[in-house]
Amino acid sequence: MPFREINAKMVEAVVGPGQKMYSQRGAMLAYRGDVSFTPNVQGGQGGLGSMIGRRLAGEATPLMTVEGNGLVMFGHGGHHIQVINLAGDTLCVEADRLLAFDGTLQQGTLFMGSQGGVMGMVRGQMTGQGLFTTTLKGHGAVAVMAHGGVVELPITPGRPVHVDPQAYVAHHGDVTNKLSTALGLRDMVGRGSGEAFQLELSGNGAVYVQASEEKL
Amino acid sequence: MSTPVVFDPMTLPSDDNVNAYTFCVELKGSQWFLQKGKMIAYYGQIDFNGIGHGRFERLIRTSFHSPLHASDWVVAEGSGKMLLADRAFDVNSFDLEDGNLTIRAGNLLAYQPTLALKQSIVPGFLTLIGTGKFVAASNGPVVFMEPPLRVDPQALVGWADCPSPCHHYDHGYMKGVMGGLRSLTGIGGTSGEEHQFEFVGAGTVLLQSTELLMPEQATGAVPHEPGVPGGGPGGGGQHGSTPRMPGQLGDLQRRFGL
């Protein structure tokens, strides 16, 4: 079920019988009809195994299952909301940025260290994203939160995109990312530009960047 | 969105939004009530007088009925243009025509004295009755919805003409063995959505698009009288305690001194 954007900070979703949706706990603003909100101990899909996996990965956000028949509106904390429609590809996003997503999407966790080895781990530490990220795969819509507005930058082969790690929101498609450093002597003596670390995304897809360097 | 627009007293709009975050009020010898500290700039000759000023005795008698939070409001009087804003929240004006609207006390910025401001029976809310214009702030644009509707308490800005704002508790998932365990221990957590405000009947509900609340403005205590909700212990018949939310530890909490 697609999300309809009511304004920059609010989305609306229609829930039908037999359909399921996951949303961050406490993100419901209003609803009409017969809709139930059940806390989801597992923090998403899968059984106990995936729950433990998420806990270990630090990607377990309190989620709830939204079921029933009606209309639900979502929004949280005054953050801007970006709706991303997935058509079979994979979205990588930090779990705490997830506002709501289709129950048909497959949820998983990805070890960032597997992309870029040691540097991937360094990146996780530097950007505050941690070593793991949540992936969503399949056909459906995801509502992602960001501080400030969001721009979508396409990534095409041969034209990588460099993003400030703090402004990075999510990316989808067939994209590899690595931390590129521009550390020089000036940084050592505290005269750096403040942009010593960048996230370099290359491949084929798109990256979402927020107009703020504030983390959620 | 390109070059900054420069306004002067002539080009400033009259009783309209300058941008999403600023509202301009034009005074032509008229008066407006506004909450303290919401004026950011003005042109012309405008006096700001605290309520309680003897001169306003008549005005206050007709359009200000919350004597206990008189200290939060001032009367702007004179001629000129006055800009109102509130912490970069979205600001909007609303017109009432012989109607009534109840709004969260912290969200109301200013109103015309043709409206009467009264304290709502619902604690923390104010009711405007009559005909006129008022200015309210919200986090994100205000969304208007028709009942029947259930709203997260924090997302509610106000309502107009709704006969029945009431509480609604979801107890569905508290059923069964697991549910009982959950309500008893609080383990497994709550969805955070088992308590809503429910609106039925004809009217309009105003939502703000986020759950970030404006800081609660003191709306003044209601008199301690039997039968007055929120009127202190014994006043509302709730024996001075808030209703227990599902998922809380319940009485165990108190017993262990948590």
Interface residues (C-beta under 8 A of the other chain):
Chain A: I6 N7 A8 K9 M10 R25 G26 A27 M28 L29 A30 Y31 R32 S36 F37 T38 P39 V41 P62 M64 M73 G75 H76 G77 G78 H79
Chain B: N139 G140 P141 V143 M145 P148 L149 R150 V151 D152 A155 D170 G172 Y173 G188 G189 T190 S191 G192 E193 E194 Q196 V205 L207 S209 T210 E211 L212
